[in-house]
Amino acid sequence: MNLETLDFAELLQLKNDVDAEVRRREVEEKAKAKKQILEIAKAYGFSVEDVLGGKVAPVIGRKPVEVKYRHPNDESLTWTGRGRKPLWVVALLDSGVELDTLRV
């Protein structure tokens, strides 16, 4: 197929047709994969739930970073010391306040 011979409207229609076909085939492929997975689990005497289910270990996330700096007049304004300085820190530093005076 020579795409250069198609006009714009034909190209758009072709794109829509291709997208629809990709979605249709994706559904088919997922069904095939599901069938194969069920057959493999059954061959070993398990259900898919037996193989994939059960209790999953809880995801252990990182603990939040502790606050290192706090605004002297507004305790809701805090900073961990990581990343860019918040605007309130920059403003206080510009006004002559030293960073160590904001340390918690």
N, C-alpha and C positions, 0 to 999 in steps of 0.2 A: 504494500500500500504506500503510495507516494503522498505524503501529507501536504506537499507543496501544491498539489492540484486541487485541494479542498479550499473552499472559501471559509471565511470566519465563522459563519453560522453552522456550516457543516462540521468544522473543527469542534465547536462547542457541543454540538449534538453527539459527536464521536466521544468527546470527553465524558459527557453525562452517561452515555451507553457503557463506556469502559468502567466508570465508577460504580454503576449499578451491577455490572457483571462481577466486579471485584467483591462487592458486598455479598452477592448471591453465592459466589464460590467460597467466601470466608465461612458462611453458614454451613455449607457442605463439608468443608475441611474440618471444621470444629466437630461436626457430627461424626465424621470418620474417626477423628482422634479420640473422641469420647468412647466410641464403640471399641476401638483397639484397647484403650485403657481398661474398660470393663472386662474385656476378654482376657487380658493379661492378669488382672487381679483375680478373676474367676479361676484361671488356670493354676494359680497358687493357693486357691481356696479362701481368698479374702474378698471382701467387698471394697469398693473404692473408699468408703468411709473408714474401713479398718486400716487401709493403707495411708490415706491422707488425713483422716479425722483424728479423733482422740484429743487429749489435752496437749496444747501447744505451750511450750515454755513462755512465760511472760517476757515481753520485750523490756529489757532493762535499759532505760534511757539514762542520759547523763543528768546529773543533778544540776540544778540551776547555778549559775555563777553568782557568787556572793557580791553584794554591793560593796564598793570600795569608797565611793564618794557620794555625798548627800548635800543638797542645797541648804545653806544655813537658815534660811527663812521659810522654806517650803519642803517639808520632809517627803513629800510625794515625788519630788524630783531627785532621782538617783542615777548613778552610772557605775558600771562594773569596772571601768578602766580599760575596757576592750573596745576596739573599733574607733570610729570618729568621735571626737568630743561633742557632747550635746551642746546646743546653742547656749543653754544657761551656763555651762562651764566656760565656754569661750567668752561670754559676756563678763562673767566674774573675773576671769584672768585678765581681760582687757581693762577692767576697772582697777586692777592692781592687787587683787586677792591672789594669794599663793595657793597652788593646788594642794599642798599638804594641809592647809587649814580646812579643806573640804573632806579630808579623809575620815572615814567612819571609825 
